[in-house]
């Protein structure tokens, strides 16, 4: 199974050059395939994602942000970067 069957989970750590990598990743996925979770309502966004039907969650191929690590139980084939 290749990377294209996975959902890339990019945990953005502050002050580590992650913005550059995030920009590169974003250029490779359409807006409908990406979900960026950030403050100020980060926890609400996470809960909303968790409650989506699995078919909808599976459409996201790139999850980014500061709190996405905890979402691996809610996606099929997570691939962490």
Phi, psi and omega in degrees: 000126183272175180301329183292347176267000183254165168256120179283128178247111181253108179273110184275112176265130182300141174064032180238013182081014184293334181296320178298312179295321178299317178298320178295313179300315182300327179291343184258001179226141178289163180300328181284345179264353186250145172222123180248121183249117183217159173299157017268342182253042184301313183295322177294321178296320179296314179297320178298316179298314181301328184270357177289151174299150182303325180296324179286316179300325182292341179287339178280126180251353178216117174248129182226161175135191185267341184240020186279346182304321183287358182270357185299335178284352186246008178230158179269133176053061177292144177229110184273138174232000000 
